[in-house]
Structure formats: C-alpha cells, structure tokens
C-alpha cells in the first residue's frame, strides 16, 4: 500500500477523472452500456417519495443528470419498517411489475435513501441522497457524486443489481490498465482496508487464507462475513491482516525492526448481485406474503454467504433497532436460501470510505478533513455570494449555494447551505445553518443546528425552524412522561427547557406514538407566517435556554419535527433554493460583464 501522501494524490487524480467523465454525460442521452439502465432511489413513505420525485424531475429539467435513463423512486409498503434488506426485496418486485421479464437483462443501481435522517436532520425533509456538497457548478448533491464515483462500473458489469446507501462515499484508485468487473455469479462486494475500530461499526470480510499481495486491485473469495464484530471476534475469525510498518527510519536513520505492526481489516461498502440471485430473493419475498420486520441488506444477506457461514447470527439481535417476532424466522429462511452462495470480494487497497450520516461527520468532512477536501476538490465557498474579506480568507467554514452579506460573520468549522444571511448576523463555530433566511440582527451560538422548513397548514404555506444543539440526540426517546427529564436540549434537561418556555408536560406535548417520547416528537417548534420570523423566534427559544430566562411559547402553534415532515411543502422549499440559485447566477453574469 502507498504512503498516505501518495495515496492522497492517487485518489485525487482518480476522483477528478471520474467527475470529469460524469460531467461529460450530464444533460446528454447515454448510449447502451455507457451508464445504468435503471437508477432506483428508495423512500420510506409517500411524502418522501413525492419529495424525491420532485427533486429528480427538477434535476432532469436542469440537465444535471445523464438522460435516456429510467429513474425511479420506490416507496416502502405501508406498515412496519422493513429495513434496507426488505426495501431491496420490495424494489425487485416493483422492477418486475414495470419491466416484466426484461428486468433480468438490465444493469440496475439501487440507492437506499429511505431513512428519516434523525442524525443529520437538515436532510430529513428532502433526503440524504439530495444532501448538497461544496463543489460543482451547479452544486453537486450526493446523488450526482455517487453516480460519478461508480461511472466505470456499468461498462464492466453483467446484468444485475448494485446495492448502495445514500450517506457514504467510496473513493479508490486502481492501475491505468485495470478495471473493476462485476461478472461473477452470486454476490460481489467491494472491500476497503480499515483500522479495527472502523470494523466494529461496519461489515468485515474474512478472506480466504491465501496471502494478500497488497496490489491496488485483487479479486478474492470470502470465507465468511462478520457484521459489526467486536475486535476480539475479528482476531478469532482470522479477519485481521498485519502489515509491518518499516516505512519510517528511526532517529539514527536506520530502519528499526521493532516498529509496531499495523493491524487492519477489510470492511464493506456496496455490493452487487447477479440476476439469478435477484430472482431467488424475489421468489422468497413473494412467498413471505407480508414482511413485518426490519431486514438488513448487509447483516442478513451477506452473513449467510461463504463456506464459513453459520446460522448463529440469526439469533443475535444486538444490532437490531426493533426486533419483530418474525425476524428470527425470516433470517433462518434467508440463511437456508443463500447458504453455499459465493461471496466474491474486490479488494481495493488504494481506497477510502467516508460516512456522512451524522452532524459531527458532516461538519468534520466539510470543514476540517483536508483529505476529502483534496480528493474531491471541496471548496470553502461553493456557488455562493460572500465577498472575500481578509479575516475570512482562510477560515475553515463552508458556504454552499448561499448569499451572505459582506458584514456577516461566520466562525470556522461551520456549514451554511441554501441560506440568505444579512449584515448583522454572526454564526458561531461548529454550527449548521440550512434553508434559512436571517435578515435581522442575530447571533447564532457555537454548536447550533438551525434548519428552516416550509409547511402547509390548513392550505396555507407557513414556516418552522428547527433549532437544536449539533450533538442533541434525536433518536433518544423514553416511554413515560415522568422520564422526559433524561432528554437533553442543548445540554439542558428538556424538562427545564419546557419550564423556561412555559409549556406544560402532557401527552399533548408529543406527536405520534405516545410510548416514544423524544426531541423528534416534541411539539416545541413555533409556526410562523414568514421564513425570517421563524428563525428569529426559534433563536429566542434557544437564547432563553442558554441564559436560563423565560420565553413563552404557549401562545404559538407548535409542531414536532415528525409533524413538520408530514406537513412539509417541498415545492416551496425548492422555490426558495431556486431563487438563491438565480440570484447567484445573475450576480455572476453581472460580474463577468463588468470585467
């Protein structure tokens, strides 16, 4: 494997080439074999499906995607959550319904984007796959980036299906004469060298026993697959590889034989299935009648594969968010169906895997992570108006498709996207501002998350701004009202906050399932008739918490984040983004003509 600095440059070159190749295809009709026949995005519910379809049609209209391709959004069936594994099975059924027998001759990509993005809440309304990235003109979103990074795959792929998620980025470099081929029967997965800590939160491959050569690209077979194993399990299973670290001489200039060995494992990202496997999975799905539990496409499909697979995992529920009574039985059936199927692994020794699924990861990768910035060409100011000032010239803040007054102050390590900020606005460090209009004097404290949504209430467009701490846990919930003191809002107990806001603790304070009480379902965000008012009022709420002073909310109509997603007006949010886009374009034309 190359040294880190060398790998940075290799990845930068390989990535730029793929981006350029994708840019060539944007807005053009693709030839057979040049691109995917079908691109599928999965959605969790009807509201999300509609939001995704609207954004897809806007992209196609603006020629931001390759044309002549079938783009689909498939929504999970109503009822219990079915996970990305269940979603994959449901997509296979949808494809058969649309394409009949022809579906087995197509090259298809499925991008799972059906979550509610509770750990990256500014992506909740419009979807993680439509998360803006700080480069490109027009701005790239995760969808374009994923399609660009996989641009070479369709040409060297047998008819089949590639399965990936919406919140990760895989960058890789291979030799000039090498190609990645997905042409073997069964399952084929990409594998990336990672340290053991990363292995504990991903899938880990136990490769066959023949020695690794550490070439840029290797085709291997996998003995068995571990899903989010602990470090002890990785060692016991033979998943850990060791590389002698003899790269650096010691202080005397000699290479020291006592240098630490470097331990690493190969972790998963995306995988491919050929159509014979897809047909088997579809038959299995039809026989189930209805699926009432969450299946994981990685944990429940891949753990059944390879000669070393055992059914032990079918009884383990440590990594399961919600165990349904059907889960054990479905896992057993899947194991019986897939047992003996080969798991081919494409080892990419010159690769990096990035996950952008939480506010902390998002802030780090967009503002501080010099590696990803270099590899992808991330900008501090991407398609935005924010006149350069000496004191701001080298800050690590990140501004994406936004208009900021020259007197506005943005502290380092913050991200501003799709927003308009006036002259008397200051944004503290490590904050996220999304979809906001802040015109009046406002101080956004450090570590603040602010995201404005358009909602349609009683036929009228209104606005609500979510204000939280970037580390607040929206997934945490309690079952009883008496336990809500354990919920935290910006470092303070939610109970204390409610007291400052003059809100009474009752069932009415929470939306939805009354045994799942948390920040996600708390009705604490005021509805306003103007976008700028909604941010102003929500910041007053936050100010009251920080200063432990009163700010009454009991006269306002209040919504929970869960309700905002139900009432969201996607069209109005996209219209606001479009206005910013047009204003920036106009300003740029003006600047060019003035030169």
C-alpha positions, 0 to 999 in steps of 0.5 A: 500500500502507498504512503498516505501522501501518495495515496492522497494524490492517487485518489485525487487524480482518480476522483477528478477523472471520474467527475470529469467523465460524469460531467461529460454525460450530464444533460446528454442521452447515454448510449447502451452500456455507457451508464445504468439502465435503471437508477432506483432511489428508495423512500420510506413513505409517500411524502418522501417519495413525492419529495424525491420525485420532485427533486429528480424531475427538477434535476432532469429539467436542469440537465444535471443528470445523464438522460435516456435513463429510467429513474425511479423512486420506490416507496416502502409498503405501508406498515412496519419498517422493513429495513434496507434488506426488505426495501431491496426485496420490495424494489425487485418486485416493483422492477418486475411489475414495470419491466416484466421479464426484461428486468433480468437483462438490465444493469440496475443501481439501487440507492437506499435513501429511505431513512428519516435522517434523525442524525443529520436532520437538515436532510430529513425533509428532502433526503440524504441522497439530495444532501448538497456538497461544496463543489460543482457548478451547479452544486453537486448533491450526493446523488450526482457524486455517487453516480460519478464515483461508480461511472466505470462500473456499468461498462464492466458489469453483467446484468444485475443489481448494485446495492448502495446507501445514500450517506457514504462515499467510496473513493479508490484508485486502481492501475491505468490498465485495470478495471473493476468487473462485476461478472461473477455469479452470486454476490460481489462486494467491494472491500476497503482496508480499515483500522479495527475500530472502523470494523466494529461499526461496519461489515468485515470480510474474512478472506480466504487464507491465501496471502494478500499481495497488497496490489491496488486491485485483487479479486478474492473469495470470502470465507465468511462475513462478520457484521459489526464484530467486536475486535476480539471476534475479528482476531478469532475469525482470522479477519485481521491482516498485519502489515509491518510498518518499516516505512519510517527510519528511526532517529539514527536513520536506520530502519528499526525492526521493532516498529509496531505492526499495523493491524487492519481489516477489510470492511464493506461498502456496496455490493452487487448481485447477479440476476439469478440471485435477484430472482431467488430473493424475489421468489422468497419475498413473494412467498413471505406474503407480508414482511413485518420486520426490519431486514438488513441488506448487509447483516442478513444477506451477506452473513449467510454467504461463504463456506464459513457461514453459520446460522448463529447470527440469526439469533443475535439481535444486538444490532437490531433497532426493533426486533419483530417476532418474525425476524428470527424466522425470516433470517433462518429462511434467508440463511437456508436460501443463500447458504453455499452462495459465493461471496466474491470480494474486490479488494481495493487497497488504494481506497477510502470510505467516508460516512456522512450520516451524522452532524459531527461527520458532516461538519468534520468532512466539510470543514476540517478533513483536508483529505476529502477536501483534496480528493474531491476538490471541496471548496470553502465557498461553493456557488455562493455570494460572500465577498472575500474579506481578509479575516475570512480568507482562510477560515475553515467554514463552508458556504454552499449555494448561499448569499451572505452579506459582506458584514456577516460573520461566520466562525470556522468549522461551520456549514451554511447551505441554501441560506440568505444571511444579512449584515448583522448576523454572526454564526458561531463555530461548529454550527449548521445553518440550512434553508434559512433566511436571517435578515435581522440582527442575530447571533447564532451560538457555537454548536447550533443546528438551525434548519428552516422548513416550509409547511402547509397548514390548513392550505396555507404555506407557513414556516418552522425552524428547527433549532437544536444543539449539533450533538442533541440526540434525536433518536433518544426517546423514553416511554413515560412522561415522568422520564422526559427529564433524561432528554437533553436540549442543548445540554439542558434537561428538556424538562427545564427547557419546557419550564423556561418556555412555559409549556406544560408536560402532557401527552399533548406535548408529543406527536405520534406514538405516545410510548416514544417520547423524544426531541423528534416528537416534541411539539416545541417548534413555533409556526410562523407566517414568514421564513425570517420570523421563524428563525428569529423566534426559534433563536429566542427559544434557544437564547432563553435556554442558554441564559436560563430566562423565560420565553413563552411559547404557549401562545404559538402553534407548535409542531414536532419535527415528525409533524413538520415532515408530514406537513412539509411543502417541498415545492416551496422549499425548492422555490426558495433554493431556486431563487438563491440559485438565480440570484447567484447566477445573475450576480455572476453574469453581472460580474463577468460583464463588468470585467 
